[in-house]
């Protein structure tokens, strides 16, 4: 999975491991432009959220990122859950042939390097 952004996260949204593309996508200057990255924290700390934010509720969410080198990315996030450890594998993909797909291909080449 070297050419796909992916990460393993805890139930609280803490990143444990990332693919090289995941590191390139989650760099210090990349901005996630969607709602809170993980509903896990709210789910565990706010009983009112239990019915609203069930972990399996939105397994294929579209995420929007702004990367400093390639710009805006629209990626589908697929979540695979390990119920034994409460960890999840998040895999980010783009529609083949889309602008975001082309940008992911550029990121797979440049990695965490800057073009300037």
Contact map, one row per residue, 1 for C-alpha under 8 A:
11111100000000000010000000000000000000000000000000000000000000000000000000000000000000000000000000000000000000000000
11111000000000000011100000000000000000000000000000000000000000000000000000000000000000000000000000000000000100000000
11111000000000000001100000000000000000000000000000000000000000000000000000000000000000000000000000000001100100000000
11111100000000000010110000000000000000000000000000000000000000000000000000000000000000000011100000000001000100000000
11111110000000000111111110000000000000000000000000000000000000000000000000000000000000000011100000000000000000000000
10011111000000000110110000000000000000000000000000000000000000000000000000000000000000001111000000000000000000000000
00001111100000111110010000000000000000000000000000000000000000000000000000000000000000001110000000000000000000000000
00000111110000111100000000000000000000000000000000000000000000000000000000000000000000111100000000000000000000000000
00000011111111111000000000000000000000000000000000000000000000000000000000000000000000111100000000000000000000000000
00000001111111110000000000000000000000000000000000000000000000000000000000000000000001110000000000000000000000000000
00000000111111000000000000000000000000011000000000000000000000000000000000000000000001110000000000000000000000000000
00000000111111000000000000000000000001111000000000000000000000000000000000000000000000000000000000000000000000000000
00000000111111100000000000000000000011111000000000000000000000000000000000000000000000000000000000000000000000000000
00000000111111110000000000000000000000000000000000000000000000000000000000000000000000000000000000000000000000000000
00000011110011111100000000000000000000000000000000000000000000000000000000000000000000000000000000000000000000000000
00000011110001111100000000000000000000000000000000000000000000000000000000000000000000000000000000000000000000000000
00000011100000111110000000000000000000000000000000000000000000000000000000000000000000000000000000000000000000000000
00001111000000111111111000000000000000000000000000000000000000000000000000000000000000000000000000000000000000000000
11011110000000001111111000000000000000000000000000000000000000000000000000000000000000000000000000000000000000000000
01101000000000000111111100000000000000000000000000000000000000000000000000000000000000000000000000000000000000100000
01111100000000000111111110000000000000000000000000000000000000000000000000000000000000000000000000000000001100100000
00011110000000000111111111000000000000000000000000000000000000000000000000000000000000000000000000000000000000000000
00001000000000000111111111100000000000000000000000000000000000000000000000000000000000000000000000000000000000110000
00001000000000000001111111100000000000000000000000000000000000000000000000000000000000000000000000000000001000110000
00001000000000000000111111100100000000000000000000000000000000000010000000000000000000000000000000000000000000000000
00000000000000000000011111111110000000000000000000000000000000000000000000000000000000000000000000000000000000000000
00000000000000000000001111111100000000000000000000000000000000000000000000000000000000000000000000000000000000010000
00000000000000000000000001111100000000000000000000000000000000000000000000000000000000000000000000000000000000000000
00000000000000000000000001111110000000000000000000000000000000000011000000000000000000000000000000000000000000000000
00000000000000000000000011111111000000000000000000000000000000001111000000000000000000000000000000000000000000000000
00000000000000000000000001001111100000000000000000000000000000001110000000000000000000000000000000000000000000000000
00000000000000000000000000000111110010000000000000000000000000111100000000000000000000000000000000000000000000000000
00000000000000000000000000000011111000000000000000000000000000111100000000000000000000000000000000000000000000000000
00000000000000000000000000000001111110000000000000000000000000111000000000000000000000000000000000000000000000000000
00000000000000000000000000000000111110000000000000000000000000000000000000000000000000000000000000000000000000000000
00000000000000000000000000000000011111100000000000000000000000000000000000000000000000000000000000000000000000000000
00000000000010000000000000000001011111100000000000000000000000000000000000000000000000000000000000000000000000000000
00000000000110000000000000000000000111111000000000000000000000000000000000000000000000000000000000000000000000000000
00000000000110000000000000000000000111111110000000001010000000000000000000000000000000000000000000000000000000000000
00000000001110000000000000000000000001111111000000000010000000000000000000000000000000000000000000000000000000000000
00000000001110000000000000000000000001111111100000000000000000000000000000000000000000000000000000000000000000000000
00000000000000000000000000000000000000111111110010000000000000000000000000000000000000000000000000000000000000000000
00000000000000000000000000000000000000111111111011001100000000000000000000000000000000000000000000000000000000000000
00000000000000000000000000000000000000011111111001000000000000000000000000000000000000000000000000000000000000000000
00000000000000000000000000000000000000001111111000000000000000000000000000000000000000000000000000000000000000000000
00000000000000000000000000000000000000000111111111000000000000000000000000000000000000000000000000000000000000000000
00000000000000000000000000000000000000000011111111000000000000000000000000000000000000000000000000000000000000000000
00000000000000000000000000000000000000000000011111110000000000000000000000000000000000000000000000000000000000000000
00000000000000000000000000000000000000000110011111111100000000000000000000000000000000000000000000000000000000000000
00000000000000000000000000000000000000000011011111111100000000000000000000000000000000000000000000000000000000000000
00000000000000000000000000000000000000000000000111111100000000000000000000000000000000000000000000000000000000000000
00000000000000000000000000000000000000000000000111111100000000000000000000000000000000000000000000000000000000000000
00000000000000000000000000000000000000100010000011111110100000000000000000000000000000000000000000000000000000000000
00000000000000000000000000000000000000000010000011111111100000000000000000000000000000000000000000000000000000000000
00000000000000000000000000000000000000110000000000001111110000000000000000000000000000000000000000000000000000000000
00000000000000000000000000000000000000000000000000000111111000000000000000000000000000000000000000000000000000000000
00000000000000000000000000000000000000000000000000001111111000000000000000000000000000000000000000000000000000000000
00000000000000000000000000000000000000000000000000000011111110000000000000000000000000000000000000000000000000000000
00000000000000000000000000000000000000000000000000000001111110000000000000001110000000000000000000000000000000000000
00000000000000000000000000000000000000000000000000000000011111000000000000011110000000000000000000000000000000000000
00000000000000000000000000000000000000000000000000000000011111100000000000011100000000000000000000000000000000000000
00000000000000000000000000000000000000000000000000000000000111110000000001111000000000000000000000000000000000000000
00000000000000000000000000000001110000000000000000000000000011111000000001111000000000000000000000000000000000000000
00000000000000000000000000000001110000000000000000000000000001111100000111100000000000000000000000000000000000000000
00000000000000000000000000000111110000000000000000000000000000111110001111100000000000000000000000000000000000000000
00000000000000000000000000000111100000000000000000000000000000011111011110000000000000000000000000000000000000000000
00000000000000000000000010001110000000000000000000000000000000001111111110000000000000000000000000000000000000000000
00000000000000000000000000001100000000000000000000000000000000000111111000000000000000000000000000000000000000000000
00000000000000000000000000000000000000000000000000000000000000000011111000000000000000000000000000000000000000000110
00000000000000000000000000000000000000000000000000000000000000000111111100000000000000000000000000000010011000000000
00000000000000000000000000000000000000000000000000000000000000001111111110000000000000000000000000000000000000000000
00000000000000000000000000000000000000000000000000000000000000011110011111000000000000000000000000010000000000000000
00000000000000000000000000000000000000000000000000000000000000011110001111100000000000000000000000110010000000000000
00000000000000000000000000000000000000000000000000000000000001111000000111110000000000000000010000010000000000000000
00000000000000000000000000000000000000000000000000000000000001111000000011111000000000000001111000010000000000000000
00000000000000000000000000000000000000000000000000000000000111100000000001111100000000000011110000000000000000000000
00000000000000000000000000000000000000000000000000000000001111100000000000111110000000000111100000000000000000000000
00000000000000000000000000000000000000000000000000000000001110000000000000011111000000000111000000000000000000000000
00000000000000000000000000000000000000000000000000000000001100000000000000001111100000011110000000000000000000000000
00000000000000000000000000000000000000000000000000000000000000000000000000000111110000011100000000000000000000000000
00000000000000000000000000000000000000000000000000000000000000000000000000000011111001111000000000000000000000000000
00000000000000000000000000000000000000000000000000000000000000000000000000000001111111110000000000000000000000000000
00000000000000000000000000000000000000000000000000000000000000000000000000000000111111100000000000000000000000000000
00000000000000000000000000000000000000000000000000000000000000000000000000000000011111000000000000000000000000000000
00000000000000000000000000000000000000000000000000000000000000000000000000000000011111100000000000000000000000000000
00000000011000000000000000000000000000000000000000000000000000000000000000000000111111110000000000000000000000000000
00000001111000000000000000000000000000000000000000000000000000000000000000000000111011111000000000000000000000000000
00000001111000000000000000000000000000000000000000000000000000000000000000000011110001111100000000000000000000000000
00000111100000000000000000000000000000000000000000000000000000000000000000000011100000111110000000000000000000000000
00000111100000000000000000000000000000000000000000000000000000000000000000001111000000011111000000000000000000000000
00011110000000000000000000000000000000000000000000000000000000000000000000011110000000001111100000000000000000000000
00011100000000000000000000000000000000000000000000000000000000000000000000111100000000000111110000000000000000000000
00011000000000000000000000000000000000000000000000000000000000000000000000111000000000000011111000001000000000000000
00000000000000000000000000000000000000000000000000000000000000000000000001110000000000000001111101011001000000000000
00000000000000000000000000000000000000000000000000000000000000000000000000100000000000000000111111011000000000000000
00000000000000000000000000000000000000000000000000000000000000000000000000000000000000000000011111001000000000000000
00000000000000000000000000000000000000000000000000000000000000000000000000000000000000000000001111101100000000000000
00000000000000000000000000000000000000000000000000000000000000000000000000000000000000000000011111111100000000000000
00000000000000000000000000000000000000000000000000000000000000000000000010000000000000000000000011111110000000000000
00000000000000000000000000000000000000000000000000000000000000000000000111100000000000000000011001111111000000000000
00000000000000000000000000000000000000000000000000000000000000000000000000000000000000000000111111111111100000000000
00000000000000000000000000000000000000000000000000000000000000000000000000000000000000000000000011111111110000000000
00000000000000000000000000000000000000000000000000000000000000000000010010000000000000000000000000111111111000000000
00110000000000000000000000000000000000000000000000000000000000000000000000000000000000000000010000011111111100000000
00100000000000000000000000000000000000000000000000000000000000000000000000000000000000000000000000001111111110000000
00000000000000000000000000000000000000000000000000000000000000000000010000000000000000000000000000000111111111000000
00000000000000000000100100000000000000000000000000000000000000000000010000000000000000000000000000000011111111110000
01110000000000000000100000000000000000000000000000000000000000000000000000000000000000000000000000000001111111100000
00000000000000000000000000000000000000000000000000000000000000000000000000000000000000000000000000000000111111100000
00000000000000000000000000000000000000000000000000000000000000000000000000000000000000000000000000000000011111111100
00000000000000000001101100000000000000000000000000000000000000000000000000000000000000000000000000000000001111111000
00000000000000000000001100100000000000000000000000000000000000000000000000000000000000000000000000000000001001111100
00000000000000000000000000000000000000000000000000000000000000000000000000000000000000000000000000000000000001111110
00000000000000000000000000000000000000000000000000000000000000000000100000000000000000000000000000000000000001011111
00000000000000000000000000000000000000000000000000000000000000000000100000000000000000000000000000000000000000001111
00000000000000000000000000000000000000000000000000000000000000000000000000000000000000000000000000000000000000000111
